[in-house]
Amino acid sequence: MDAVAARAGVGKGTVFRRFGSREGLMASLLDHRERVWQAGVISGPPPLGPGAPALDRLLAFGASRMRLHLEQAALIEAAGRTWGENHAVLGFATLHVRLLLTELGTPGDLDYLAGALIAPLNISVLRQQMGPSGMSEERVLAGWESLVRRVVGPPISPGGAAADRR
């Protein structure tokens, strides 16, 4: 907090009044980055943004979300519950994944499935997988993509046969 106050040219008390705590400051930094990321999901170029097939968008979403969380891991952990319980952030991600699952014609409880697909992208899960067990980022992402493909499953064509999702 001292370094932030000094860099901003204000007193430490000003920083505390604005953000309430160190966790609040970290959450504010994360909020800015989250908004930029969400803008990419909403209106950025494909495959993360509109214009790509739903499966490609879903896979790009997971890869992008995982990278974002890994890049911000220290901030996320420093923000603690202030960020970890941010319902707006989780709500955006859940709604986006749910909409893509709907577009893909995925059967089942889509609210639950969307939450289940987002959970492995949580920094605590990523840290557990990539920490002592030593999984690489590539392995974790490949596992997530495999999970997505299993949840989505092959689509059913009008004739009743499995069809290509792309």
C-alpha positions as CSV (number, residue, x, y, z in Angstrom):
1,M,0.0,0.0,0.0
2,D,2.9,2.3,0.8
3,A,4.4,1.8,-2.7
4,V,1.0,2.4,-4.4
5,A,0.4,5.6,-2.4
6,A,3.9,6.9,-3.2
7,R,3.6,6.1,-6.9
8,A,0.2,7.9,-7.0
9,G,1.5,10.8,-5.0
10,V,-1.0,10.5,-2.2
11,G,-1.0,9.4,1.4
12,K,-1.5,5.9,2.4
13,G,-4.8,6.9,4.1
14,T,-6.1,8.1,0.8
15,V,-5.5,4.7,-0.7
16,F,-7.1,3.0,2.2
17,R,-10.2,5.2,2.0
18,R,-10.6,4.5,-1.7
19,F,-10.0,0.8,-1.6
20,G,-10.7,-0.1,2.0
21,S,-7.9,-2.7,2.2
22,R,-5.0,-4.3,0.3
23,E,-7.5,-6.9,-0.9
24,G,-9.8,-4.1,-2.2
25,L,-6.9,-2.6,-4.1
26,M,-6.1,-6.0,-5.7
27,A,-9.7,-6.6,-6.5
28,S,-9.8,-3.2,-8.2
29,L,-6.8,-4.1,-10.4
30,L,-8.4,-7.4,-11.3
31,D,-11.7,-5.7,-12.1
32,H,-10.0,-3.6,-14.7
33,R,-8.4,-6.6,-16.4
34,E,-11.6,-8.6,-16.2
35,R,-13.5,-5.8,-18.0
36,V,-10.9,-5.8,-20.8
37,W,-11.1,-9.6,-21.0
38,Q,-14.9,-9.6,-21.1
39,A,-14.9,-7.0,-23.8
40,G,-12.8,-9.4,-25.9
41,V,-15.3,-12.2,-25.3
42,I,-18.3,-10.0,-26.2
43,S,-16.9,-8.1,-29.2
44,G,-13.3,-9.2,-29.9
45,P,-12.1,-11.1,-32.8
46,P,-12.9,-14.8,-33.3
47,P,-12.5,-17.4,-32.0
48,L,-12.8,-15.8,-28.6
49,G,-15.3,-13.2,-29.8
50,P,-18.3,-13.6,-32.1
51,G,-18.0,-15.0,-35.6
52,A,-16.6,-18.5,-34.8
53,P,-18.5,-21.7,-34.4
54,A,-19.7,-22.2,-30.8
55,L,-17.3,-25.1,-30.0
56,D,-14.3,-23.0,-31.2
57,R,-15.5,-20.1,-29.1
58,L,-15.9,-22.4,-26.0
59,L,-12.4,-23.9,-26.4
60,A,-11.0,-20.4,-27.0
61,F,-12.8,-19.2,-23.9
62,G,-11.3,-21.9,-21.7
63,A,-7.7,-21.3,-23.0
64,S,-8.1,-17.5,-22.6
65,R,-9.6,-17.8,-19.1
66,M,-6.9,-20.2,-18.0
67,R,-4.1,-17.9,-19.3
68,L,-5.7,-14.9,-17.7
69,H,-6.0,-16.6,-14.3
70,L,-2.4,-17.9,-14.4
71,E,-1.1,-14.5,-15.4
72,Q,-3.0,-12.9,-12.5
73,A,-2.6,-15.7,-9.9
74,A,-0.7,-13.5,-7.4
75,L,-3.3,-10.7,-7.7
76,I,-6.2,-13.2,-7.4
77,E,-4.7,-14.8,-4.3
78,A,-3.9,-11.3,-2.8
79,A,-7.5,-10.2,-3.4
80,G,-8.7,-13.2,-1.4
81,R,-12.4,-13.4,-0.8
82,T,-13.0,-9.9,-2.1
83,W,-12.4,-11.3,-5.6
84,G,-13.0,-15.0,-5.1
85,E,-16.6,-14.4,-4.3
86,N,-17.3,-11.9,-7.0
87,H,-20.6,-13.1,-8.3
88,A,-20.6,-10.7,-11.3
89,V,-17.4,-12.2,-12.7
90,L,-18.6,-15.8,-12.2
91,G,-22.0,-14.9,-13.5
92,F,-20.6,-13.5,-16.7
93,A,-18.5,-16.6,-17.3
94,T,-21.3,-19.0,-16.5
95,L,-23.8,-17.2,-18.7
96,H,-21.4,-17.1,-21.6
97,V,-20.6,-20.8,-21.4
98,R,-24.3,-21.6,-20.9
99,L,-25.1,-19.7,-24.1
100,L,-22.5,-21.6,-26.0
101,L,-23.7,-24.9,-24.7
102,T,-27.2,-24.0,-25.8
103,E,-26.0,-23.0,-29.2
104,L,-24.2,-26.4,-29.5
105,G,-27.4,-28.2,-28.6
106,T,-25.9,-29.8,-25.5
107,P,-28.4,-31.8,-23.5
108,G,-28.8,-31.7,-19.7
109,D,-28.8,-29.1,-17.0
110,L,-26.9,-26.4,-18.7
111,D,-26.6,-24.2,-15.7
112,Y,-24.9,-27.0,-13.8
113,L,-22.7,-28.0,-16.8
114,A,-21.6,-24.4,-17.4
115,G,-20.5,-24.2,-13.7
116,A,-18.8,-27.5,-14.0
117,L,-16.8,-26.4,-17.0
118,I,-15.8,-23.1,-15.4
119,A,-14.7,-24.7,-12.1
120,P,-11.4,-26.2,-13.4
121,L,-10.4,-22.8,-14.6
122,N,-10.4,-21.4,-11.0
123,I,-6.9,-20.5,-9.9
124,S,-7.0,-22.7,-6.8
125,V,-7.7,-25.7,-9.1
126,L,-5.1,-24.7,-11.6
127,R,-2.5,-24.3,-8.8
128,Q,-3.3,-27.7,-7.4
129,Q,-3.0,-29.4,-10.8
130,M,0.2,-27.5,-11.9
131,G,1.8,-27.5,-8.5
132,P,3.1,-30.6,-6.7
133,S,1.6,-33.0,-9.3
134,G,3.6,-31.1,-11.9
135,M,1.1,-31.0,-14.8
136,S,2.1,-28.7,-17.5
137,E,-0.1,-25.8,-18.7
138,E,-0.5,-27.7,-22.0
139,R,-1.7,-30.9,-20.2
140,V,-4.2,-29.0,-18.1
141,L,-5.6,-27.2,-21.1
142,A,-5.8,-30.4,-23.1
143,G,-7.6,-32.1,-20.2
144,W,-10.1,-29.2,-20.1
145,E,-10.7,-29.4,-23.8
146,S,-11.3,-33.1,-23.5
147,L,-13.8,-32.4,-20.7
148,V,-15.6,-29.9,-22.9
149,R,-15.8,-32.3,-25.8
150,R,-17.2,-35.1,-23.5
151,V,-19.8,-32.7,-22.0
152,V,-20.8,-31.4,-25.4
153,G,-20.8,-34.8,-27.0
154,P,-21.6,-35.5,-30.7
155,P,-24.6,-33.5,-32.0
156,I,-27.6,-35.4,-33.3
157,S,-28.5,-34.6,-36.9
158,P,-32.1,-34.3,-38.0
159,G,-31.8,-37.9,-39.2
160,G,-30.7,-39.1,-35.8
161,A,-27.0,-39.7,-36.5
162,A,-24.1,-38.0,-34.9
163,A,-22.9,-34.9,-36.9
164,D,-19.9,-32.8,-36.9
165,R,-20.2,-29.8,-34.5
166,R,-18.0,-27.5,-36.7
